[in-house]
Amino acid sequence: MGEADNIGNEDFSILDLCGSERDPETVAPFYQDLNLFMILDKLSLRWGKNVRKYYRYLPGSAKESAYRRAVYADVKKDRIYNALMAFTKACEEVKALRDEKEKVSNPMQKAVWQIREACAYCNAYEQLYQELSDSSVSSEGMIRFLNILKDILKSDEYTVKKKLNTKLLEQIKEIRFTITYDRDRMIIAYGDIPGDGGYVKMLREEGGCNERTLKNPFRADPYLTELENAAIEILSKKNAAFFRELRTASENAKGYESEVLQRFEQEILFYLSFCSLQRDMENEGFAFSTPRCTDSRRIEAKGLYDLAMALTFLPANKAVVPNDLYLDEDESFFVLTGPNQGGKTTFARSLGQLVYFSIMGLDVPALSASLPFFPDIQTHFSVEESIETGRGKLKEELCRLAPMMEENKKGSFVVINELFTTAASYDAQIMGKKVLKHFIALSCRGIYVTHLQGLADDQESVVSLRAMLDDNNIQTFKIQRGNDEGLACAENVVRKYRLSYEQLKERL
């Protein structure tokens, strides 16, 4: 089974191949810069805020990323996906039972609810095991989980407890007792009485209740009436042996959850949450693909788009413009220029999202993609002046850039957006080239979005991209390789601010 064989069952994780721990509270800047929070907000609406932390667990190696990708390939299969979705629903029902149990005050009723909860939990995992056993599970993670689950379900301890709890619940269901009302006295006894008498008759004649019947107080509403509490007390005294066994079984049923199964139950939501989002988006016509992760340095994608923007545009039925790109093995950075509002930042974000989802072992928002594994993502997006610190925009940018460069994270994917916009063009050019050279020297790759013309000049392994205009100088949101179209960009800006000769003549 490979590297995972060295991990004990208690440390097994469907997310983490090596059993290492990470701080779920650490949130890297790129989550905000790449608009990943918008995607996580969408997921949280359906799956709860707890799922967000699993999107912060970046795999520590290419092997771990591949481990997740294989698990996700299993999760995407219809039968496995449906089985896991049914399992999560069953787990929600167990949680609902647990929450209701906390409202129960009668000790004997609480004991019954504890057994009900434990049995519902066991049934959820037994059903999941059956479905997965009959499915084409092929990933290392899912196969290992299936074997662990099998060992738990086949263990003597589990078998004995499940058999006893099931027997007790069946006996509880079969309990029948009669409440007879006669001359201001109520008599509670085991068994049924023939005809239309007892409790139901009393309610109809004395209380005017035509439809109400007394339900089993052990399995009904957690808030019992005084009469129902009295019935439980009398019945437990009349059958003391059975209720002693019930109390003992209830105590043994506490702490029924296996730690490794609890971890699986929580971590599988990472895969299910994204898979459900992907299915919804695919139904709306958006493409996803499994990225091909290679040892080559080449990056290539077709039909790449910004998933966060697609989610924003979806309710308004707006079109999202996809783009194609490639970065050859001997190329390190894109330098992207073009007109304002031409889609430069959106393209940079889509490229960052491509790398992120690929690292995470998920499908990517593109028709197809191939790229190497990146150990980390670093981003720097344009910031505003800080009112609290009194620092200007340039100083704010430098204060964030400095630790980024000092960390010297080799091999990272870097996204820089509109840096040094308030500096003089000459100074910005010099600083921009130094930033690029720094990251290239660390074998980093990435994209630098800028307003500066010629930043890619005399820079080895740097490729110029431009945001395209149509024949009428209108943004197309298409990004293509090529030299800067300074004249076209300038003309676009001139027209935007109504400074063309014709516009000035009209105004004057």
C-alpha positions in Angstrom: 0.0 0.0 0.0 3.0 2.3 0.0 3.9 5.1 2.4 0.6 4.9 4.2 1.4 1.4 5.5 3.8 3.0 7.9 0.9 4.9 9.6 -1.1 3.3 12.4 -4.8 3.1 12.0 -5.3 5.6 14.7 -3.4 8.2 12.7 -5.1 7.5 9.4 -6.3 10.5 7.4 -8.2 10.6 4.1 -6.5 14.0 3.6 -3.0 13.5 4.8 -0.7 10.7 3.6 2.0 11.2 6.2 -0.1 11.8 9.3 1.3 15.2 10.0 -0.6 18.0 11.8 -1.1 21.5 10.5 -2.4 24.7 12.1 -6.0 25.2 10.7 -6.0 28.8 12.0 -3.1 29.8 9.7 -4.5 31.7 6.7 -2.0 32.6 4.0 -2.5 35.9 2.1 -3.2 34.1 -1.2 -6.7 33.0 0.1 -7.8 36.6 0.0 -5.8 37.7 -3.0 -7.1 34.9 -5.2 -10.7 35.3 -4.1 -10.7 31.8 -2.6 -12.7 33.2 0.3 -15.6 33.8 -2.1 -15.5 30.1 -3.1 -15.3 29.0 0.6 -18.2 31.2 1.5 -20.3 29.4 -1.1 -19.2 26.0 0.3 -19.9 27.1 3.9 -23.5 27.9 3.1 -24.2 24.3 2.4 -21.6 22.4 4.4 -21.0 24.6 7.4 -18.1 26.8 8.4 -16.1 23.9 9.8 -15.3 22.7 6.2 -13.2 25.8 5.5 -10.3 24.7 7.6 -9.6 21.7 5.4 -9.0 24.0 2.4 -6.1 25.4 4.4 -4.3 22.1 4.6 -1.8 22.4 1.7 -0.3 19.0 1.0 3.4 18.9 2.0 4.6 17.0 -1.1 3.7 15.9 -4.6 3.0 12.4 -3.3 0.4 13.8 -0.8 -1.2 15.9 -3.5 -1.4 12.8 -5.8 -2.8 10.8 -2.8 -5.7 13.3 -2.6 -6.2 13.4 -6.3 -6.7 9.7 -6.3 -9.2 9.9 -3.5 -11.1 12.6 -5.3 -11.2 10.5 -8.4 -13.0 7.9 -6.4 -15.4 10.4 -4.7 -16.4 11.7 -8.2 -17.8 8.3 -9.2 -21.5 8.4 -9.1 -22.1 5.4 -6.8 -19.4 6.4 -4.4 -20.5 10.0 -4.3 -24.1 9.0 -3.7 -23.0 6.6 -0.9 -20.9 9.2 0.8 -23.7 11.8 0.5 -26.2 9.3 2.1 -23.6 8.7 4.8 -23.2 12.4 5.6 -27.0 12.6 5.8 -27.1 9.7 8.2 -24.3 11.4 10.3 -26.5 14.5 10.5 -29.3 12.4 11.8 -27.0 10.9 14.4 -26.1 14.4 15.5 -29.7 15.4 15.6 -30.4 12.4 18.0 -27.4 13.5 20.1 -28.8 17.0 20.4 -32.2 15.8 21.2 -30.8 13.4 23.8 -29.4 16.4 25.7 -32.9 17.7 26.2 -34.0 14.4 27.9 -34.4 14.6 31.6 -35.8 11.2 32.6 -32.7 8.9 33.2 -34.3 5.8 31.8 -35.5 7.6 28.6 -32.0 9.1 28.3 -30.5 5.6 28.4 -32.7 4.5 25.6 -31.8 7.5 23.5 -28.1 6.8 24.0 -28.6 3.4 22.6 -30.6 4.7 19.7 -27.8 7.2 18.9 -25.1 4.5 19.0 -27.2 2.1 16.8 -27.9 4.9 14.2 -24.1 5.6 14.1 -23.3 1.9 13.5 -26.0 1.6 10.9 -24.5 4.6 9.0 -21.0 3.0 8.8 -22.4 -0.4 8.0 -24.3 0.9 5.1 -21.3 2.9 3.9 -19.1 -0.2 4.1 -21.6 -2.2 2.1 -21.8 0.5 -0.6 -18.0 1.0 -0.8 -17.3 -2.7 -0.9 -19.6 -3.1 -3.9 -18.1 -0.1 -5.7 -14.9 0.3 -7.7 -12.8 1.9 -5.0 -9.2 2.2 -6.3 -7.4 5.0 -4.4 -4.9 4.1 -1.7 -6.8 6.3 0.8 -10.2 4.8 0.2 -8.9 1.2 0.1 -7.1 1.8 3.4 -10.2 3.3 5.0 -12.3 0.4 3.8 -9.9 -2.0 5.4 -9.9 -0.1 8.7 -13.7 0.1 8.7 -13.9 -3.6 8.0 -11.6 -4.4 11.0 -13.8 -2.3 13.3 -17.1 -3.7 12.1 -15.9 -7.3 12.3 -14.3 -6.9 15.8 -15.7 -9.0 18.7 -16.3 -5.9 20.8 -18.3 -4.1 18.1 -20.3 -7.2 17.2 -21.3 -8.0 20.8 -22.3 -4.4 21.6 -24.3 -4.0 18.4 -26.1 -7.2 18.9 -27.1 -6.3 22.4 -28.1 -2.7 21.6 -30.2 -3.9 18.7 -32.0 -6.5 20.8 -32.8 -4.0 23.5 -34.2 -1.5 21.0 -36.4 -4.2 19.6 -37.7 -5.1 23.0 -38.3 -1.4 23.8 -40.4 -1.2 20.6 -42.5 -4.2 21.7 -43.4 -2.8 25.1 -47.1 -2.4 25.5 -48.9 -1.1 28.5 -52.4 0.1 29.4 -53.5 3.1 31.3 -56.9 2.7 32.8 -58.9 5.7 34.2 -61.5 4.8 36.7 -63.0 7.0 39.4 -60.2 9.5 39.5 -57.6 6.7 39.5 -55.1 5.7 36.8 -53.9 2.2 36.6 -50.8 1.4 34.6 -50.2 -2.2 33.6 -48.3 -4.2 31.0 -50.2 -5.5 28.0 -53.2 -4.4 25.9 -56.9 -4.4 26.8 -59.5 -5.3 24.2 -62.0 -2.8 22.8 -62.0 0.9 22.9 -60.9 1.6 26.5 -58.1 2.8 28.6 -56.1 6.0 27.9 -57.6 6.8 24.5 -61.1 6.5 25.8 -60.3 8.7 28.8 -58.8 11.4 26.6 -61.9 11.4 24.4 -64.5 11.5 27.1 -62.8 13.6 29.7 -60.4 15.8 27.8 -62.2 16.2 24.5 -59.2 14.9 22.5 -60.4 12.9 19.5 -57.1 12.0 17.8 -54.3 12.0 20.3 -52.8 8.7 21.4 -50.0 8.0 23.9 -46.8 7.1 22.2 -43.9 5.0 23.5 -42.4 7.4 26.1 -39.0 5.8 25.5 -38.9 6.9 21.9 -41.1 9.9 21.6 -40.6 13.6 22.3 -37.8 14.3 24.8 -40.2 16.5 26.8 -42.4 14.0 28.6 -45.7 14.7 30.4 -46.0 13.9 34.1 -48.1 10.9 33.2 -45.5 9.5 30.8 -42.8 9.9 33.5 -45.0 8.1 35.9 -45.5 5.3 33.4 -41.7 4.9 32.9 -41.1 4.7 36.7 -43.8 2.1 37.2 -42.7 0.0 34.2 -39.0 0.0 35.3 -40.0 -1.3 38.7 -42.1 -4.1 37.3 -39.4 -5.3 35.0 -36.3 -4.4 37.0 -34.0 -6.9 35.3 -34.6 -5.6 31.8 -34.1 -2.0 32.8 -30.9 -2.8 34.7 -29.6 -4.4 31.4 -30.7 -1.3 29.6 -28.8 1.1 31.9 -25.6 -1.0 31.6 -25.8 -1.1 27.9 -26.4 2.6 27.8 -23.2 3.2 29.8 -21.3 0.9 27.5 -22.7 2.8 24.5 -21.1 6.1 25.6 -17.9 7.0 23.8 -18.9 4.7 20.9 -17.2 6.8 18.3 -13.9 5.6 16.9 -11.4 8.5 16.6 -10.2 7.4 13.2 -13.9 7.2 12.0 -14.6 10.6 13.4 -11.7 12.0 11.5 -12.9 10.4 8.3 -16.4 11.7 8.8 -15.1 15.3 9.1 -12.4 15.2 6.4 -14.5 13.5 3.7 -16.5 16.7 3.6 -13.5 18.4 1.9 -13.9 16.2 -1.1 -17.7 16.1 -1.1 -18.1 19.8 -0.7 -16.0 20.6 -3.8 -17.5 17.7 -5.8 -21.0 18.9 -5.1 -20.0 22.5 -6.2 -18.3 21.1 -9.3 -21.4 19.1 -10.3 -23.6 22.1 -9.9 -21.2 24.3 -12.0 -20.9 21.6 -14.7 -24.7 21.5 -14.9 -24.5 25.2 -15.7 -22.1 24.6 -18.5 -18.8 25.3 -16.7 -15.8 23.0 -17.5 -13.7 21.2 -14.9 -10.8 18.8 -15.6 -8.4 16.6 -13.7 -5.0 18.3 -14.0 -2.1 16.2 -15.3 0.7 16.7 -12.8 4.1 16.1 -14.4 7.8 16.3 -13.6 8.2 18.8 -16.4 8.3 22.5 -15.6 5.9 23.3 -18.4 2.5 24.8 -17.4 -0.4 24.6 -19.9 -4.1 25.2 -19.6 -7.0 25.5 -22.0 -10.3 27.2 -21.3 -9.0 28.4 -17.9 -11.4 30.8 -16.0 -11.8 32.4 -12.6 -14.1 30.1 -10.5 -14.9 32.9 -8.0 -16.0 35.2 -10.7 -18.0 32.4 -12.3 -19.9 31.9 -9.0 -20.5 35.6 -8.8 -21.7 35.8 -12.4 -23.9 32.7 -12.3 -27.0 34.2 -10.7 -26.9 37.1 -13.2 -26.3 34.8 -16.2 -23.2 36.7 -17.3 -20.6 35.1 -19.5 -17.1 34.3 -18.2 -14.3 34.6 -20.7 -11.9 31.6 -20.6 -8.2 31.8 -21.7 -5.5 29.5 -22.9 -1.9 29.7 -21.7 1.4 27.9 -21.7 4.8 28.5 -20.0 7.6 26.4 -21.4 10.2 24.7 -19.3 12.8 27.4 -19.9 10.3 30.2 -19.0 9.7 31.4 -15.5 7.3 34.4 -15.4 4.6 36.0 -17.3 4.5 39.8 -17.3 1.0 40.9 -18.2 0.2 44.4 -19.3 -2.8 45.9 -21.0 -5.7 48.4 -20.7 -7.6 49.1 -17.5 -10.5 46.7 -16.8 -9.1 44.4 -19.5 -9.2 41.3 -17.3 -5.5 41.3 -16.2 -6.2 40.7 -12.5 -8.9 38.2 -13.2 -6.5 36.2 -15.4 -3.8 36.3 -12.7 -6.3 35.0 -10.2 -7.5 32.2 -12.5 -3.8 31.1 -12.9 -3.3 31.2 -9.1 -6.5 29.2 -8.6 -5.3 26.7 -11.2 -2.2 26.1 -9.1 -4.1 26.0 -5.8 -6.7 23.5 -6.8 -4.1 21.3 -8.4 -2.0 21.4 -5.3 -5.0 20.5 -3.2 -5.7 17.4 -5.3 -8.9 18.7 -6.8 -10.2 19.2 -10.3 -9.4 22.6 -11.8 -11.7 25.1 -13.6 -10.4 24.5 -17.1 -11.0 22.3 -20.1 -7.6 20.7 -19.6 -4.4 21.5 -17.7 -1.0 20.1 -17.0 1.6 21.6 -14.5 4.2 20.5 -12.0 3.7 20.4 -8.2 4.3 23.7 -6.4 5.1 23.5 -2.7 3.6 26.9 -1.9 1.8 29.9 -3.4 2.8 33.5 -2.7 0.8 36.5 -3.7 1.1 40.3 -3.5 -1.8 42.4 -4.6 -2.1 46.1 -4.7 -3.1 47.6 -1.3 -4.5 51.0 -0.2 -2.9 53.4 2.2 -3.2 52.5 5.8 -5.2 54.9 8.0 -4.2 53.1 11.2 -0.4 53.2 10.5 -0.4 56.4 8.5 1.8 54.7 5.9 1.4 55.5 2.2 0.5 53.0 -0.4 4.1 52.3 -1.5 5.3 51.7 2.0 2.3 49.4 2.7 3.3 47.4 -0.4 7.0 47.2 0.6 6.1 46.2 4.1 4.2 43.2 2.8 6.7 42.4 0.1 9.7 42.4 2.4 8.8 39.2 4.4 7.7 37.5 1.2 11.1 37.9 -0.2 13.0 37.2 3.0 11.3 33.8 3.4 13.1 32.6 0.3 10.6 29.9 -0.5 12.1 28.0 -3.3 9.9 26.7 -6.1 6.8 28.6 -5.1 4.2 29.9 -7.5 4.1 33.7 -7.3 1.3 36.1 -8.3 2.1 39.8 -8.2 -0.6 42.3 -9.1 0.0 46.0 -9.8 3.0 46.6 -7.6 4.7 50.1 -7.3 1.8 51.9 -8.9 2.5 55.1 -6.9 6.3 55.1 -7.6 7.9 57.0 -10.5 8.0 54.9 -13.6 11.8 54.7 -13.6 12.0 53.6 -10.0 9.1 51.2 -10.4 10.8 49.7 -13.4 14.1 49.1 -11.4 12.3 47.7 -8.4 10.0 45.5 -10.5 13.0 43.9 -12.3 14.7 43.3 -9.0 11.6 41.5 -7.6 11.4 39.3 -10.7 15.1 38.4 -10.6 14.8 37.5 -6.9 12.0 35.0 -7.4 13.5 33.6 -10.6 16.7 33.0 -8.7 14.7 30.9 -6.2 13.3 28.7 -9.1 9.9 30.3 -8.6 7.4 30.7 -11.4 4.4 33.0 -11.7 2.8 36.1 -13.1 3.5 39.8 -12.7 0.6 42.1 -13.6 1.8 45.6 -14.2 1.1 49.0 -15.8 4.8 49.4 -16.7 5.8 49.1 -20.3 8.9 47.0 -21.0 9.3 45.3 -17.6 9.9 42.0 -19.4 12.7 43.6 -21.5 16.2 42.2 -21.0 14.8 39.6 -18.6 15.7 36.1 -19.4 12.9 33.5 -19.1 10.2 36.3 -18.8 7.3 36.2 -21.2 5.2 39.2 -22.2 1.4 38.8 -22.2 -1.1 41.5 -23.1 -4.8 42.0 -22.5 -6.4 42.3 -25.9 -8.6 44.9 -27.4 -10.9 44.5 -30.4 -10.9 46.6 -33.6 -12.9 49.3 -31.7 -10.5 49.3 -28.8 -13.0 47.6 -26.5 -11.7 45.1 -24.0 -12.1 41.4 -25.1 -10.8 40.0 -21.8 -8.6 37.7 -23.9 -5.0 37.3 -22.9 -2.3 36.6 -25.5 1.4 36.4 -25.8 3.1 39.3 -27.5 4.8 42.6 -27.0 3.1 45.5 -25.2 0.5 47.3 -27.2 1.4 50.6 -25.6 -0.3 52.7 -28.2 -3.6 50.7 -28.0 -3.5 50.8 -24.2 -2.9 54.5 -24.2 -5.7 55.2 -26.7 -8.0 53.1 -24.6 -7.2 55.2 -21.5 -7.6 58.5 -23.5 -11.0 57.5 -24.7 -12.0 56.3 -21.2 -11.4 59.8 -19.8 -12.8 61.5 -22.9 -9.5 63.1 -23.9 -9.3 62.2 -27.6 -9.1 64.9 -30.1 -12.7 64.4 -31.2 -14.0 64.3 -27.6 -12.0 67.4 -26.6 -13.2 69.3 -29.7 -16.8 68.4 -28.8 -16.4 69.5 -25.2 -14.6 72.8 -26.1 
